[in-house]
Structures are given as structure tokens and as C-alpha cells.
């Protein structure tokens, strides 16, 4: 939950991915959910455990907030 993480964004399929934010994984997940759903599709979170899609981030937040982690 507090692992260092980065939000990446790729605007075009042929463009390079750009880091748009860095911070704890849980904060990056909240930040990703703050974007409009249509904009989330171009973003993902990367941390030492791998890549996290917007859908996976949303599910992780539900679990963390429920206390069932």
C-alpha cells in the first residue's frame, strides 16, 4: 500500500510513456481514480510489484477501504 509508485501515461500508441506522478501506491491509486474515466485508459501505475491498470487500482482501493486487506 505504501510502496513507491509512479503513474504513467501514453497519449498516443506510438508515443513514449511519460511519468506524470510519483508517490505511495495508495496515493497514486487515488490520483488515478480522480481522473475522468475516459482519461484513465491512457494511464497505469507501476511499482516494484508490477503494473496496475485503472480497474485493478479501483478494486485495490475498495479492498483497502473495506479493511479486508
CHARMM-style PDB file with segment names, atoms N, HN, CA, C and O in Angstrom:
ATOM      1  N   UNK     1       0.821  -1.182   0.000  1.00  0.00      PROA
ATOM      2  CA  UNK     1       0.000   0.000   0.000  1.00  0.00      PROA
ATOM      3  C   UNK     1       0.874   1.257   0.000  1.00  0.00      PROA
ATOM      4  O   UNK     1       0.552   2.228  -0.685  1.00  0.00      PROA
ATOM      5  N   UNK     2       1.953   1.252   0.744  1.00  0.00      PROA
ATOM      6  HN  UNK     2       2.215   0.463   1.300  1.00  0.00      PROA
ATOM      7  CA  UNK     2       2.826   2.426   0.813  1.00  0.00      PROA
ATOM      8  C   UNK     2       4.070   2.292  -0.052  1.00  0.00      PROA
ATOM      9  O   UNK     2       4.997   3.094   0.064  1.00  0.00      PROA
ATOM     10  N   UNK     3       4.097   1.291  -0.913  1.00  0.00      PROA
ATOM     11  HN  UNK     3       3.344   0.640  -1.007  1.00  0.00      PROA
ATOM     12  CA  UNK     3       5.246   1.097  -1.793  1.00  0.00      PROA
ATOM     13  C   UNK     3       5.397   2.284  -2.739  1.00  0.00      PROA
ATOM     14  O   UNK     3       4.396   2.857  -3.171  1.00  0.00      PROA
ATOM     15  N   UNK     4       6.632   2.662  -3.067  1.00  0.00      PROA
ATOM     16  HN  UNK     4       7.445   2.197  -2.717  1.00  0.00      PROA
ATOM     17  CA  UNK     4       6.835   3.735  -4.039  1.00  0.00      PROA
ATOM     18  C   UNK     4       6.217   3.340  -5.384  1.00  0.00      PROA
ATOM     19  O   UNK     4       6.349   2.200  -5.827  1.00  0.00      PROA
ATOM     20  N   UNK     5       5.546   4.289  -6.019  1.00  0.00      PROA
ATOM     21  HN  UNK     5       5.438   5.216  -5.659  1.00  0.00      PROA
ATOM     22  CA  UNK     5       4.861   4.002  -7.280  1.00  0.00      PROA
ATOM     23  C   UNK     5       4.885   5.230  -8.179  1.00  0.00      PROA
ATOM     24  O   UNK     5       5.175   6.342  -7.737  1.00  0.00      PROA
ATOM     25  N   UNK     6       4.573   5.001  -9.451  1.00  0.00      PROA
ATOM     26  HN  UNK     6       4.337   4.098  -9.810  1.00  0.00      PROA
ATOM     27  CA  UNK     6       4.522   6.073 -10.439  1.00  0.00      PROA
ATOM     28  C   UNK     6       3.302   5.878 -11.325  1.00  0.00      PROA
ATOM     29  O   UNK     6       2.957   4.750 -11.678  1.00  0.00      PROA
ATOM     30  N   UNK     7       2.652   6.975 -11.682  1.00  0.00      PROA
ATOM     31  HN  UNK     7       2.933   7.891 -11.396  1.00  0.00      PROA
ATOM     32  CA  UNK     7       1.592   6.928 -12.691  1.00  0.00      PROA
ATOM     33  C   UNK     7       2.239   7.261 -14.027  1.00  0.00      PROA
ATOM     34  O   UNK     7       2.934   8.268 -14.165  1.00  0.00      PROA
ATOM     35  N   UNK     8       2.000   6.403 -15.000  1.00  0.00      PROA
ATOM     36  HN  UNK     8       1.435   5.585 -14.888  1.00  0.00      PROA
ATOM     37  CA  UNK     8       2.482   6.620 -16.363  1.00  0.00      PROA
ATOM     38  C   UNK     8       1.294   6.944 -17.256  1.00  0.00      PROA
ATOM     39  O   UNK     8       0.162   6.540 -16.989  1.00  0.00      PROA
ATOM     40  N   UNK     9       1.582   7.687 -18.329  1.00  0.00      PROA
ATOM     41  HN  UNK     9       2.502   8.015 -18.545  1.00  0.00      PROA
ATOM     42  CA  UNK     9       0.548   7.993 -19.315  1.00  0.00      PROA
ATOM     43  C   UNK     9       1.162   7.917 -20.702  1.00  0.00      PROA
ATOM     44  O   UNK     9       2.279   8.381 -20.933  1.00  0.00      PROA
ATOM     45  N   UNK    10       0.414   7.324 -21.617  1.00  0.00      PROA
ATOM     46  HN  UNK    10      -0.493   6.947 -21.429  1.00  0.00      PROA
ATOM     47  CA  UNK    10       0.799   7.275 -23.027  1.00  0.00      PROA
ATOM     48  C   UNK    10      -0.355   7.890 -23.808  1.00  0.00      PROA
ATOM     49  O   UNK    10      -1.445   7.321 -23.865  1.00  0.00      PROA
ATOM     50  N   UNK    11      -0.114   9.048 -24.406  1.00  0.00      PROA
ATOM     51  HN  UNK    11       0.771   9.510 -24.360  1.00  0.00      PROA
ATOM     52  CA  UNK    11      -1.172   9.781 -25.104  1.00  0.00      PROA
ATOM     53  C   UNK    11      -1.524   9.117 -26.430  1.00  0.00      PROA
ATOM     54  O   UNK    11      -2.698   8.978 -26.774  1.00  0.00      PROA
ATOM     55  N   UNK    12      -0.494   8.710 -27.171  1.00  0.00      PROA
ATOM     56  HN  UNK    12       0.459   8.823 -26.892  1.00  0.00      PROA
ATOM     57  CA  UNK    12      -0.717   8.020 -28.447  1.00  0.00      PROA
ATOM     58  C   UNK    12      -0.032   6.666 -28.386  1.00  0.00      PROA
ATOM     59  O   UNK    12       0.940   6.477 -27.656  1.00  0.00      PROA
ATOM     60  N   UNK    13      -0.549   5.740 -29.155  1.00  0.00      PROA
ATOM     61  HN  UNK    13      -1.339   5.894 -29.748  1.00  0.00      PROA
ATOM     62  CA  UNK    13       0.007   4.386 -29.130  1.00  0.00      PROA
ATOM     63  C   UNK    13       1.478   4.371 -29.542  1.00  0.00      PROA
ATOM     64  O   UNK    13       2.251   3.560 -29.031  1.00  0.00      PROA
ATOM     65  N   UNK    14       1.871   5.247 -30.448  1.00  0.00      PROA
ATOM     66  HN  UNK    14       1.243   5.905 -30.862  1.00  0.00      PROA
ATOM     67  CA  UNK    14       3.255   5.267 -30.918  1.00  0.00      PROA
ATOM     68  C   UNK    14       4.148   6.209 -30.110  1.00  0.00      PROA
ATOM     69  O   UNK    14       5.328   6.361 -30.425  1.00  0.00      PROA
ATOM     70  N   UNK    15       3.604   6.837 -29.080  1.00  0.00      PROA
ATOM     71  HN  UNK    15       2.645   6.714 -28.824  1.00  0.00      PROA
ATOM     72  CA  UNK    15       4.367   7.778 -28.255  1.00  0.00      PROA
ATOM     73  C   UNK    15       4.988   7.067 -27.055  1.00  0.00      PROA
ATOM     74  O   UNK    15       4.532   6.003 -26.635  1.00  0.00      PROA
ATOM     75  N   UNK    16       6.020   7.672 -26.523  1.00  0.00      PROA
ATOM     76  HN  UNK    16       6.389   8.537 -26.864  1.00  0.00      PROA
ATOM     77  CA  UNK    16       6.662   7.134 -25.318  1.00  0.00      PROA
ATOM     78  C   UNK    16       5.776   7.376 -24.099  1.00  0.00      PROA
ATOM     79  O   UNK    16       5.023   8.349 -24.052  1.00  0.00      PROA
ATOM     80  N   UNK    17       5.871   6.497 -23.130  1.00  0.00      PROA
ATOM     81  HN  UNK    17       6.482   5.707 -23.168  1.00  0.00      PROA
ATOM     82  CA  UNK    17       5.148   6.681 -21.865  1.00  0.00      PROA
ATOM     83  C   UNK    17       5.860   7.752 -21.052  1.00  0.00      PROA
ATOM     84  O   UNK    17       7.087   7.845 -21.070  1.00  0.00      PROA
ATOM     85  N   UNK    18       5.082   8.557 -20.342  1.00  0.00      PROA
ATOM     86  HN  UNK    18       4.085   8.481 -20.328  1.00  0.00      PROA
ATOM     87  CA  UNK    18       5.610   9.660 -19.548  1.00  0.00      PROA
ATOM     88  C   UNK    18       5.167   9.475 -18.098  1.00  0.00      PROA
ATOM     89  O   UNK    18       4.008   9.151 -17.839  1.00  0.00      PROA
ATOM     90  N   UNK    19       6.085   9.678 -17.155  1.00  0.00      PROA
ATOM     91  HN  UNK    19       7.027   9.940 -17.366  1.00  0.00      PROA
ATOM     92  CA  UNK    19       5.725   9.648 -15.735  1.00  0.00      PROA
ATOM     93  C   UNK    19       5.033  10.962 -15.411  1.00  0.00      PROA
ATOM     94  O   UNK    19       5.588  12.037 -15.643  1.00  0.00      PROA
ATOM     95  N   UNK    20       3.821  10.876 -14.876  1.00  0.00      PROA
ATOM     96  HN  UNK    20       3.370  10.003 -14.689  1.00  0.00      PROA
ATOM     97  CA  UNK    20       3.076  12.099 -14.547  1.00  0.00      PROA
ATOM     98  C   UNK    20       2.965  12.338 -13.043  1.00  0.00      PROA
ATOM     99  O   UNK    20       2.619  13.442 -12.621  1.00  0.00      PROA
ATOM    100  N   UNK    21       3.252  11.321 -12.228  1.00  0.00      PROA
ATOM    101  HN  UNK    21       3.533  10.425 -12.571  1.00  0.00      PROA
ATOM    102  CA  UNK    21       3.195  11.492 -10.772  1.00  0.00      PROA
ATOM    103  C   UNK    21       3.994  10.384 -10.097  1.00  0.00      PROA
ATOM    104  O   UNK    21       4.119   9.277 -10.621  1.00  0.00      PROA
ATOM    105  N   UNK    22       4.529  10.706  -8.928  1.00  0.00      PROA
ATOM    106  HN  UNK    22       4.427  11.605  -8.503  1.00  0.00      PROA
ATOM    107  CA  UNK    22       5.259   9.730  -8.108  1.00  0.00      PROA
ATOM    108  C   UNK    22       4.801   9.864  -6.673  1.00  0.00      PROA
ATOM    109  O   UNK    22       4.528  10.968  -6.201  1.00  0.00      PROA
ATOM    110  N   UNK    23       4.717   8.734  -5.973  1.00  0.00      PROA
ATOM    111  HN  UNK    23       4.939   7.838  -6.357  1.00  0.00      PROA
ATOM    112  CA  UNK    23       4.343   8.763  -4.570  1.00  0.00      PROA
ATOM    113  C   UNK    23       3.976   7.374  -4.091  1.00  0.00      PROA
ATOM    114  O   UNK    23       4.194   6.400  -4.812  1.00  0.00      PROA
ATOM    115  N   UNK    24       3.420   7.256  -2.885  1.00  0.00      PROA
ATOM    116  HN  UNK    24       3.243   8.047  -2.299  1.00  0.00      PROA
ATOM    117  CA  UNK    24       2.996   5.957  -2.362  1.00  0.00      PROA
ATOM    118  C   UNK    24       1.895   5.347  -3.239  1.00  0.00      PROA
ATOM    119  O   UNK    24       1.064   6.062  -3.799  1.00  0.00      PROA
ATOM    120  N   UNK    25       1.904   4.048  -3.342  1.00  0.00      PROA
ATOM    121  HN  UNK    25       2.579   3.467  -2.887  1.00  0.00      PROA
ATOM    122  CA  UNK    25       0.952   3.336  -4.190  1.00  0.00      PROA
ATOM    123  C   UNK    25      -0.490   3.740  -3.912  1.00  0.00      PROA
ATOM    124  O   UNK    25      -1.248   3.981  -4.851  1.00  0.00      PROA
ATOM    125  N   UNK    26      -0.883   3.817  -2.661  1.00  0.00      PROA
ATOM    126  HN  UNK    26      -0.267   3.622  -1.897  1.00  0.00      PROA
ATOM    127  CA  UNK    26      -2.272   4.148  -2.335  1.00  0.00      PROA
ATOM    128  C   UNK    26      -2.632   5.554  -2.821  1.00  0.00      PROA
ATOM    129  O   UNK    26      -3.750   5.779  -3.284  1.00  0.00      PROA
ATOM    130  N   UNK    27      -1.702   6.495  -2.720  1.00  0.00      PROA
ATOM    131  HN  UNK    27      -0.793   6.312  -2.344  1.00  0.00      PROA
ATOM    132  CA  UNK    27      -1.957   7.859  -3.193  1.00  0.00      PROA
ATOM    133  C   UNK    27      -2.047   7.876  -4.717  1.00  0.00      PROA
ATOM    134  O   UNK    27      -2.885   8.582  -5.279  1.00  0.00      PROA
ATOM    135  N   UNK    28      -1.195   7.108  -5.386  1.00  0.00      PROA
ATOM    136  HN  UNK    28      -0.515   6.534  -4.929  1.00  0.00      PROA
ATOM    137  CA  UNK    28      -1.249   7.040  -6.846  1.00  0.00      PROA
ATOM    138  C   UNK    28      -2.567   6.414  -7.303  1.00  0.00      PROA
ATOM    139  O   UNK    28      -3.129   6.834  -8.315  1.00  0.00      PROA
ATOM    140  N   UNK    29      -3.064   5.420  -6.573  1.00  0.00      PROA
ATOM    141  HN  UNK    29      -2.607   5.079  -5.752  1.00  0.00      PROA
ATOM    142  CA  UNK    29      -4.354   4.813  -6.915  1.00  0.00      PROA
ATOM    143  C   UNK    29      -5.479   5.835  -6.776  1.00  0.00      PROA
ATOM    144  O   UNK    29      -6.349   5.920  -7.642  1.00  0.00      PROA
ATOM    145  N   UNK    30      -5.466   6.606  -5.698  1.00  0.00      PROA
ATOM    146  HN  UNK    30      -4.759   6.537  -4.994  1.00  0.00      PROA
ATOM    147  CA  UNK    30      -6.477   7.661  -5.531  1.00  0.00      PROA
ATOM    148  C   UNK    30      -6.349   8.701  -6.639  1.00  0.00      PROA
ATOM    149  O   UNK    30      -7.355   9.169  -7.173  1.00  0.00      PROA
ATOM    150  N   UNK    31      -5.126   9.060  -6.984  1.00  0.00      PROA
ATOM    151  HN  UNK    31      -4.309   8.680  -6.550  1.00  0.00      PROA
ATOM    152  CA  UNK    31      -4.906  10.033  -8.051  1.00  0.00      PROA
ATOM    153  C   UNK    31      -5.432   9.549  -9.383  1.00  0.00      PROA
ATOM    154  O   UNK    31      -6.025  10.320 -10.137  1.00  0.00      PROA
ATOM    155  N   UNK    32      -5.223   8.287  -9.680  1.00  0.00      PROA
ATOM    156  HN  UNK    32      -4.742   7.660  -9.067  1.00  0.00      PROA
ATOM    157  CA  UNK    32      -5.720   7.717 -10.929  1.00  0.00      PROA
ATOM    158  C   UNK    32      -7.243   7.733 -10.963  1.00  0.00      PROA
ATOM    159  O   UNK    32      -7.837   8.004 -12.007  1.00  0.00      PROA
ATOM    160  N   UNK    33      -7.878   7.445  -9.830  1.00  0.00      PROA
ATOM    161  HN  UNK    33      -7.395   7.225  -8.982  1.00  0.00      PROA
ATOM    162  CA  UNK    33      -9.342   7.459  -9.773  1.00  0.00      PROA
ATOM    163  C   UNK    33      -9.908   8.876  -9.848  1.00  0.00      PROA
ATOM    164  O   UNK    33     -11.092   9.049 -10.137  1.00  0.00      PROA
ATOM    165  N   UNK    34      -9.085   9.890  -9.592  1.00  0.00      PROA
ATOM    166  HN  UNK    34      -8.123   9.750  -9.357  1.00  0.00      PROA
ATOM    167  CA  UNK    34      -9.545  11.277  -9.686  1.00  0.00      PROA
ATOM    168  C   UNK    34      -9.688  11.726 -11.137  1.00  0.00      PROA
ATOM    169  O   UNK    34     -10.353  12.723 -11.418  1.00  0.00      PROA
ATOM    170  N   UNK    35      -9.068  10.994 -12.057  1.00  0.00      PROA
ATOM    171  HN  UNK    35      -8.528  10.184 -11.829  1.00  0.00      PROA
ATOM    172  CA  UNK    35      -9.195  11.331 -13.474  1.00  0.00      PROA
ATOM    173  C   UNK    35     -10.567  10.923 -13.994  1.00  0.00      PROA
ATOM    174  O   UNK    35     -11.198  10.008 -13.466  1.00  0.00      PROA
ATOM    175  N   UNK    36     -11.013  11.607 -15.025  1.00  0.00      PROA
ATOM    176  HN  UNK    36     -10.500  12.351 -15.454  1.00  0.00      PROA
ATOM    177  CA  UNK    36     -12.254  11.210 -15.694  1.00  0.00      PROA
ATOM    178  C   UNK    36     -12.064   9.802 -16.252  1.00  0.00      PROA
ATOM    179  O   UNK    36     -10.982   9.482 -16.745  1.00  0.00      PROA
ATOM    180  N   UNK    37     -13.090   8.956 -16.184  1.00  0.00      PROA
ATOM    181  HN  UNK    37     -13.969   9.216 -15.783  1.00  0.00      PROA
ATOM    182  CA  UNK    37     -12.948   7.580 -16.672  1.00  0.00      PROA
ATOM    183  C   UNK    37     -12.377   7.484 -18.089  1.00  0.00      PROA
ATOM    184  O   UNK    37     -11.596   6.579 -18.381  1.00  0.00      PROA
ATOM    185  N   UNK    38     -12.753   8.390 -18.951  1.00  0.00      PROA
ATOM    186  HN  UNK    38     -13.388   9.125 -18.714  1.00  0.00      PROA
ATOM    187  CA  UNK    38     -12.255   8.351 -20.330  1.00  0.00      PROA
ATOM    188  C   UNK    38     -10.744   8.587 -20.389  1.00  0.00      PROA
ATOM    189  O   UNK    38     -10.082   8.095 -21.303  1.00  0.00      PROA
ATOM    190  N   UNK    39     -10.194   9.328 -19.436  1.00  0.00      PROA
ATOM    191  HN  UNK    39     -10.732   9.728 -18.694  1.00  0.00      PROA
ATOM    192  CA  UNK    39      -8.757   9.613 -19.419  1.00  0.00      PROA
ATOM    193  C   UNK    39      -7.938   8.531 -18.735  1.00  0.00      PROA
ATOM    194  O   UNK    39      -6.725   8.464 -18.933  1.00  0.00      PROA
ATOM    195  N   UNK    40      -8.565   7.693 -17.946  1.00  0.00      PROA
ATOM    196  HN  UNK    40      -9.551   7.747 -17.785  1.00  0.00      PROA
ATOM    197  CA  UNK    40      -7.841   6.637 -17.223  1.00  0.00      PROA
ATOM    198  C   UNK    40      -7.258   5.584 -18.148  1.00  0.00      PROA
ATOM    199  O   UNK    40      -6.252   4.953 -17.822  1.00  0.00      PROA
ATOM    200  N   UNK    41      -7.881   5.393 -19.296  1.00  0.00      PROA
ATOM    201  HN  UNK    41      -8.698   5.905 -19.561  1.00  0.00      PROA
ATOM    202  CA  UNK    41      -7.447   4.350 -20.217  1.00  0.00      PROA
ATOM    203  C   UNK    41      -6.042   4.545 -20.760  1.00  0.00      PROA
ATOM    204  O   UNK    41      -5.430   3.592 -21.242  1.00  0.00      PROA
ATOM    205  N   UNK    42      -5.523   5.760 -20.690  1.00  0.00      PROA
ATOM    206  HN  UNK    42      -6.021   6.534 -20.299  1.00  0.00      PROA
ATOM    207  CA  UNK    42      -4.174   6.039 -21.184  1.00  0.00      PROA
ATOM    208  C   UNK    42      -3.138   5.974 -20.067  1.00  0.00      PROA
ATOM    209  O   UNK    42      -1.960   6.250 -20.294  1.00  0.00      PROA
ATOM    210  N   UNK    43      -3.574   5.610 -18.862  1.00  0.00      PROA
ATOM    211  HN  UNK    43      -4.531   5.386 -18.677  1.00  0.00      PROA
ATOM    212  CA  UNK    43      -2.686   5.635 -17.689  1.00  0.00      PROA
ATOM    213  C   UNK    43      -2.614   4.268 -17.013  1.00  0.00      PROA
ATOM    214  O   UNK    43      -3.492   3.421 -17.177  1.00  0.00      PROA
ATOM    215  N   UNK    44      -1.553   4.086 -16.258  1.00  0.00      PROA
ATOM    216  HN  UNK    44      -0.840   4.774 -16.124  1.00  0.00      PROA
ATOM    217  CA  UNK    44      -1.398   2.913 -15.407  1.00  0.00      PROA
ATOM    218  C   UNK    44      -0.414   3.266 -14.309  1.00  0.00      PROA
ATOM    219  O   UNK    44       0.293   4.271 -14.391  1.00  0.00      PROA
ATOM    220  N   UNK    45      -0.375   2.438 -13.287  1.00  0.00      PROA
ATOM    221  HN  UNK    45      -0.949   1.622 -13.220  1.00  0.00      PROA
ATOM    222  CA  UNK    45       0.551   2.627 -12.172  1.00  0.00      PROA
ATOM    223  C   UNK    45       1.621   1.548 -12.266  1.00  0.00      PROA
ATOM    224  O   UNK    45       1.328   0.387 -12.552  1.00  0.00      PROA
ATOM    225  N   UNK    46       2.851   1.943 -12.026  1.00  0.00      PROA
ATOM    226  HN  UNK    46       3.090   2.886 -11.794  1.00  0.00      PROA
ATOM    227  CA  UNK    46       3.949   0.978 -11.957  1.00  0.00      PROA
ATOM    228  C   UNK    46       4.594   1.070 -10.577  1.00  0.00      PROA
ATOM    229  O   UNK    46       4.848   2.161 -10.067  1.00  0.00      PROA
ATOM    230  N   UNK    47       4.853  -0.089  -9.984  1.00  0.00      PROA
ATOM    231  HN  UNK    47       4.646  -0.976 -10.398  1.00  0.00      PROA
ATOM    232  CA  UNK    47       5.598  -0.167  -8.721  1.00  0.00      PROA
ATOM    233  C   UNK    47       6.383  -1.470  -8.741  1.00  0.00      PROA
ATOM    234  O   UNK    47       6.297  -2.227  -9.708  1.00  0.00      PROA
ATOM    235  N   UNK    48       7.140  -1.739  -7.696  1.00  0.00      PROA
ATOM    236  HN  UNK    48       7.210  -1.124  -6.911  1.00  0.00      PROA
ATOM    237  CA  UNK    48       8.025  -2.908  -7.677  1.00  0.00      PROA
ATOM    238  C   UNK    48       7.280  -4.219  -7.926  1.00  0.00      PROA
ATOM    239  O   UNK    48       7.874  -5.180  -8.416  1.00  0.00      PROA
ATOM    240  N   UNK    49       5.994  -4.271  -7.597  1.00  0.00      PROA
ATOM    241  HN  UNK    49       5.511  -3.490  -7.199  1.00  0.00      PROA
ATOM    242  CA  UNK    49       5.194  -5.475  -7.801  1.00  0.00      PROA
ATOM    243  C   UNK    49       4.667  -5.638  -9.217  1.00  0.00      PROA
ATOM    244  O   UNK    49       4.059  -6.660  -9.536  1.00  0.00      PROA
ATOM    245  N   UNK    50       4.889  -4.651 -10.068  1.00  0.00      PROA
ATOM    246  HN  UNK    50       5.383  -3.821  -9.809  1.00  0.00      PROA
ATOM    247  CA  UNK    50       4.439  -4.725 -11.453  1.00  0.00      PROA
ATOM    248  C   UNK    50       3.569  -3.543 -11.838  1.00  0.00      PROA
ATOM    249  O   UNK    50       3.592  -2.497 -11.190  1.00  0.00      PROA
ATOM    250  N   UNK    51       2.805  -3.726 -12.899  1.00  0.00      PROA
ATOM    251  HN  UNK    51       2.786  -4.576 -13.426  1.00  0.00      PROA
ATOM    252  CA  UNK    51       1.910  -2.680 -13.390  1.00  0.00      PROA
ATOM    253  C   UNK    51       0.499  -2.912 -12.872  1.00  0.00      PROA
ATOM    254  O   UNK    51       0.064  -4.050 -12.696  1.00  0.00      PROA
ATOM    255  N   UNK    52      -0.208  -1.814 -12.631  1.00  0.00      PROA
ATOM    256  HN  UNK    52       0.145  -0.889 -12.774  1.00  0.00      PROA
ATOM    257  CA  UNK    52      -1.578  -1.856 -12.118  1.00  0.00      PROA
ATOM    258  C   UNK    52      -2.452  -1.049 -13.071  1.00  0.00      PROA
ATOM    259  O   UNK    52      -2.199   0.133 -13.304  1.00  0.00      PROA
ATOM    260  N   UNK    53      -3.469  -1.684 -13.615  1.00  0.00      PROA
ATOM    261  HN  UNK    53      -3.675  -2.645 -13.426  1.00  0.00      PROA
ATOM    262  CA  UNK    53      -4.399  -0.993 -14.513  1.00  0.00      PROA
ATOM    263  C   UNK    53      -5.354  -0.128 -13.693  1.00  0.00      PROA
ATOM    264  O   UNK    53      -5.453  -0.299 -12.478  1.00  0.00      PROA
ATOM    265  N   UNK    54      -6.056   0.797 -14.345  1.00  0.00      PROA
ATOM    266  HN  UNK    54      -5.975   0.936 -15.332  1.00  0.00      PROA
ATOM    267  CA  UNK    54      -7.048   1.590 -13.613  1.00  0.00      PROA
ATOM    268  C   UNK    54      -8.102   0.717 -12.916  1.00  0.00      PROA
ATOM    269  O   UNK    54      -8.496   1.009 -11.787  1.00  0.00      PROA
ATOM    270  N   UNK    55      -8.550  -0.328 -13.571  1.00  0.00      PROA
ATOM    271  HN  UNK    55      -8.230  -0.565 -14.488  1.00  0.00      PROA
ATOM    272  CA  UNK    55      -9.532  -1.225 -12.955  1.00  0.00      PROA
ATOM    273  C   UNK    55      -8.981  -1.939 -11.733  1.00  0.00      PROA
ATOM    274  O   UNK    55      -9.671  -2.083 -10.725  1.00  0.00      PROA
ATOM    275  N   UNK    56      -7.738  -2.383 -11.827  1.00  0.00      PROA
ATOM    276  HN  UNK    56      -7.177  -2.265 -12.647  1.00  0.00      PROA
ATOM    277  CA  UNK    56      -7.096  -3.040 -10.683  1.00  0.00      PROA
ATOM    278  C   UNK    56      -6.890  -2.056  -9.533  1.00  0.00      PROA
ATOM    279  O   UNK    56      -7.041  -2.422  -8.368  1.00  0.00      PROA
ATOM    280  N   UNK    57      -6.548  -0.811  -9.860  1.00  0.00      PROA
ATOM    281  HN  UNK    57      -6.426  -0.514 -10.807  1.00  0.00      PROA
ATOM    282  CA  UNK    57      -6.368   0.212  -8.822  1.00  0.00      PROA
ATOM    283  C   UNK    57      -7.691   0.486  -8.118  1.00  0.00      PROA
ATOM    284  O   UNK    57      -7.728   0.632  -6.897  1.00  0.00      PROA
ATOM    285  N   UNK    58      -8.769   0.557  -8.883  1.00  0.00      PROA
ATOM    286  HN  UNK    58      -8.738   0.438  -9.875  1.00  0.00      PROA
ATOM    287  CA  UNK    58     -10.090   0.800  -8.295  1.00  0.00      PROA
ATOM    288  C   UNK    58     -10.477  -0.336  -7.346  1.00  0.00      PROA
ATOM    289  O   UNK    58     -10.987  -0.094  -6.253  1.00  0.00      PROA
ATOM    290  N   UNK    59     -10.231  -1.565  -7.769  1.00  0.00      PROA
ATOM    291  HN  UNK    59      -9.816  -1.763  -8.657  1.00  0.00      PROA
ATOM    292  CA  UNK    59     -10.543  -2.726  -6.928  1.00  0.00      PROA
ATOM    293  C   UNK    59      -9.671  -2.738  -5.669  1.00  0.00      PROA
ATOM    294  O   UNK    59     -10.163  -3.027  -4.578  1.00  0.00      PROA
ATOM    295  N   UNK    60      -8.388  -2.429  -5.815  1.00  0.00      PROA
ATOM    296  HN  UNK    60      -7.988  -2.194  -6.701  1.00  0.00      PROA
ATOM    297  CA  UNK    60      -7.493  -2.391  -4.651  1.00  0.00      PROA
ATOM    298  C   UNK    60      -7.963  -1.344  -3.646  1.00  0.00      PROA
ATOM    299  O   UNK    60      -7.935  -1.590  -2.440  1.00  0.00      PROA
ATOM    300  N   UNK    61      -8.392  -0.184  -4.125  1.00  0.00      PROA
ATOM    301  HN  UNK    61      -8.415   0.016  -5.104  1.00  0.00      PROA
ATOM    302  CA  UNK    61      -8.896   0.850  -3.216  1.00  0.00      PROA
ATOM    303  C   UNK    61     -10.128   0.366  -2.461  1.00  0.00      PROA
ATOM    304  O   UNK    61     -10.271   0.635  -1.268  1.00  0.00      PROA
ATOM    305  N   UNK    62     -11.018  -0.347  -3.152  1.00  0.00      PROA
ATOM    306  HN  UNK    62     -10.902  -0.565  -4.120  1.00  0.00      PROA
ATOM    307  CA  UNK    62     -12.208  -0.896  -2.478  1.00  0.00      PROA
ATOM    308  C   UNK    62     -11.795  -1.831  -1.346  1.00  0.00      PROA
ATOM    309  O   UNK    62     -12.340  -1.764  -0.245  1.00  0.00      PROA
ATOM    310  N   UNK    63     -10.836  -2.693  -1.624  1.00  0.00      PROA
ATOM    311  HN  UNK    63     -10.393  -2.747  -2.519  1.00  0.00      PROA
ATOM    312  CA  UNK    63     -10.366  -3.659  -0.626  1.00  0.00      PROA
ATOM    313  C   UNK    63      -9.689  -2.939   0.533  1.00  0.00      PROA
ATOM    314  O   UNK    63      -9.973  -3.232   1.694  1.00  0.00      PROA
ATOM    315  N   UNK    64      -8.796  -2.001   0.226  1.00  0.00      PROA
ATOM    316  HN  UNK    64      -8.566  -1.763  -0.717  1.00  0.00      PROA
ATOM    317  CA  UNK    64      -8.082  -1.271   1.284  1.00  0.00      PROA
ATOM    318  C   UNK    64      -9.054  -0.489   2.155  1.00  0.00      PROA
ATOM    319  O   UNK    64      -8.897  -0.447   3.375  1.00  0.00      PROA
ATOM    320  N   UNK    65     -10.052   0.129   1.542  1.00  0.00      PROA
ATOM    321  HN  UNK    65     -10.180   0.096   0.551  1.00  0.00      PROA
ATOM    322  CA  UNK    65     -11.002   0.942   2.302  1.00  0.00      PROA
ATOM    323  C   UNK    65     -11.950   0.092   3.138  1.00  0.00      PROA
ATOM    324  O   UNK    65     -12.483   0.558   4.146  1.00  0.00      PROA
ATOM    325  N   UNK    66     -12.163  -1.158   2.721  1.00  0.00      PROA
ATOM    326  HN  UNK    66     -11.731  -1.536   1.902  1.00  0.00      PROA
ATOM    327  CA  UNK    66     -13.052  -2.037   3.478  1.00  0.00      PROA
ATOM    328  C   UNK    66     -12.352  -2.628   4.706  1.00  0.00      PROA
ATOM    329  O   UNK    66     -13.006  -3.142   5.613  1.00  0.00      PROA
ATOM    330  N   UNK    67     -11.024  -2.551   4.725  1.00  0.00      PROA
ATOM    331  HN  UNK    67     -10.493  -2.133   3.988  1.00  0.00      PROA
ATOM    332  CA  UNK    67     -10.262  -3.123   5.833  1.00  0.00      PROA
ATOM    333  C   UNK    67     -10.014  -4.612   5.678  1.00  0.00      PROA
ATOM    334  O   UNK    67      -9.520  -5.249   6.608  1.00  0.00      PROA
ATOM    335  N   UNK    68     -10.346  -5.187   4.520  1.00  0.00      PROA
ATOM    336  HN  UNK    68     -10.748  -4.669   3.764  1.00  0.00      PROA
ATOM    337  CA  UNK    68     -10.167  -6.621   4.282  1.00  0.00      PROA
ATOM    338  C   UNK    68      -8.870  -6.926   3.544  1.00  0.00      PROA
ATOM    339  O   UNK    68      -8.834  -7.828   2.707  1.00  0.00      PROA
ATOM    340  N   UNK    69      -7.814  -6.191   3.842  1.00  0.00      PROA
ATOM    341  HN  UNK    69      -7.843  -5.458   4.522  1.00  0.00      PROA
ATOM    342  CA  UNK    69      -6.563  -6.424   3.116  1.00  0.00      PROA
ATOM    343  C   UNK    69      -5.605  -7.269   3.907  1.00  0.00      PROA
ATOM    344  OT1 UNK    69      -4.504  -7.558   3.438  1.00  0.00      PROA
TER     345      UNK     69
END
